[in-house]
Amino acid sequence: MKTNQHIMFISHGGGPMPLLGEPDYQEMVSTLKTLAHKVGKPSAILVISAHWEALLPTVTCKPQPDLIYDYGGFSKEAYQIKYQSLGELKLAKAVYNAMLHQGFKASKDQQRGFDHGVFVPLKIMYPDADIPCVQLSLMQNLDPEQHINMGQCLRDVAWDNLLIIGSGFSFHNLPAFFTPSGEATTKNQAFEHWLTETITASQMPEQNRKQQLINWQNAPYARYCHPREEHLLPLHVCYGAAGKPSDEHYQLKIMNKLCSMFLWQVK
């Protein structure tokens, strides 16, 4: 029996920069802390990060995961970050079995640690690293419908007070972050408006919402905002797990670009 689960999609920023005191990330850090306060302390965390793609949906099964510093060109401090959260093998098994039960082929990884899409936001939200955590990969095919279906599988995970985090970025055109206001801002805002309406509209039939997310490339300036969709697809997994409009929407700016975070409560 599961009760009091929360699901959130977060925009996790660029590499380790949110942990390095960068001024452009103050609003992001504040929003993540607000989200952590809102949901309280979960019993375990499942993270779907944009920075892990595998052939099959794959779960981490390492009792004490190390950190993967999957970024480059930063100061020495960025490679000394620690986050010594434990894994949770029972949760990993439950996620794996849920995938199999719904017809997915799935896999376990007993070696992989946590990439920065996991440890950077978690260090902000839960700095004591005292909550066990499991990571679930994206699929290399980047198929939006299959990622929604992955999320639907997670509804079968019977785990009380579980927090599911989709860690991506609602805007992820890297060159555009360094483009002055103007056309880039207009395109960014148009896509964010579409995304917000799609995820939050309470009167929208769920089948319509699902189809809009499957066909996300038809949204205004979709491919400008996401030249490659790996940072958007954690949102598809979150929506699949929730199956309803988000309960709360947080809009903020990171590096002068509009982005979103969404929160669902599932009872």
Secondary structure, 3 states (H helix, E strand, C coil): CCCCEEEEEEECCCCCHHHCCCHHHHHHHHHHHHHHHHHCCCCEEEEEEEEEEECCCEEECCCCCCECCCCCCCCHHHHCCCCCCCCCHHHHHHHHHHHHHCCCCCEEECCCCECHHHHHHHHHHCCCCCCCEEEEEEECCCCHHHHHHHHHHHCCCCCCCEEEEEEECCCCCHHHHHCCCCHHHHHHHHHHHHHHHHHHCCCCCHHHHHHHHHCHHHCCCHHHHCCCHHHCHHHHHHHHHHCCCCCEEEEEEECCEEEEEEEEEEC
